[in-house]
Amino acid sequence: MAANNTIRLFDLQLATGCTISPFVWRTKYALKHKGFDIDLVPGGFTGIVERTGGFADRVPVIVDDGHWVKDSWLIAEYLDEKYPDRPMLFEGPSMKVLTKFIDGWLWATAIRPWFSCYILDYHDLSLPQDQAYVRESRQTLFLQGRKLEEVQAGREARLPLVPPLLEPFRELLKGTQWLGGDNPNYADYCALAVFLWTASVAKTPPLHDDDPLRDYIDRGFDLFGGLGRHPGMHDLFGLARPEANAA
Amino acid sequence: MAANNTIRLFDLQLATGCTISPFVWRTKYALKHKGFDIDLVPGGFTGIVERTGGFADRVPVIVDDGHWVKDSWLIAEYLDEKYPDRPMLFEGPSMKVLTKFIDGWLWATAIRPWFSCYILDYHDLSLPQDQAYVRESRQTLFLQGRKLEEVQAGREARLPLVPPLLEPFRELLKGTQWLGGDNPNYADYCALAVFLWTASVAKTPPLHDDDPLRDYIDRGFDLFGGLGRHPGMHDLFGLARPEANAA
């Protein structure tokens, strides 16, 4: 049992102090959903192996009364298995499978294009000691060697193409308060993490002011005493419409 | 309680005798999942109001010991509510929400393009007395007045574009036997219904022989003693690869 109802969580932060990793974001929500206080270990992209005493080279990592667990999905499963008497993150095996599908869809539909629109912001907002690593690793691993500046350039034209792609998600939310039904669960924390990641890096907004997703996103960011409302987060809403630009 | 463990189901059939409607298909699977025998009322696209004594103008419709229910989703909910001691179709509220998402994705990704590739087959396979209605209603409601022949024309070039779009579904099935987890549930019956509809109308196959989806689809069609194996069904596999055509 977590001592003092508290679980340690290794964070992945920007210079603003806010979490950037969508995997850490969903773990933060998972821990709060299970009713735990979080003992947050600050830190950025580099030095994770050292911070975790060699346990992991990626976060999230949790330490629950001396027991270490890594990988956001495995952490959520661990929390449900270890604490079945607290509110469940997963409803059952089918909801787990189907959560992976909508999560994969949101990554392909939203994070993929937004990554290219915000990758220089992402770099510039990183901790000073992380910036060389962020530039080098992102250019090499994800961008086929292209420079961050080159990838982000021209985003004004690309950003308006993304909101229409989110229409199936808007349609789904017309019929339900949460992906969990009447209450949020891990499916919501996965979906919200996509927008939390975006808000952590987006120096210019990706969504229109009147986007019907706003209600869901705002409710999600407000959960657990405003867990998504760190002062380092950027406004997701305010993208100008192409029509307005043309006028 | 269903008399003699049997529930009546109003079908929507082609001239081959096989079910075409994906909504009837998933209701057939739902009834079998709950362990019922099906008293199938045959019939095609026309005369539904007459067959159901004015109860509905669309199928599926079930009659459970005198109690009439329409709409495939509502029928599935009715079956779980009325017979909670039999295997459940739905795992819970979150799985319901997430099933709607993957079902909507499959309709947009697969049924939408395949509809245009098979709409003349669909017409030609309909019962003789239904063909005028099928032509008129499909041309007016779904095809902006275009002729079925014109819409289906050129499908050889369009069919190869669809299998790559199904990659997220293949990815998902790498990690699980069924959308229900270790056993199929209503999420699977919704997904399978997309392919059952296609097999009912596809005079030329939409998927490649070596498509990894084949394992899932075959297992699904084999469920409940081969419920999807009506002799009127067409082979889904055998689409030539564009490379082979070009050679």
Interface residues (C-beta under 8 A of the other chain):
Chain A: E91 G92 P93 S94 M95 K96 V97 L98 T99 K100 F101 I102 G104 W105 A108 P168 F169 E171 L172 G175 T176 W178 L179 G180 G181 D182 N185 A187
Chain B: E91 G92 P93 S94 M95 K96 V97 L98 T99 K100 F101 I102 G104 W105 A108 P168 F169 E171 L172 G175 T176 W178 L179 G180 G181 D182 N185 A187
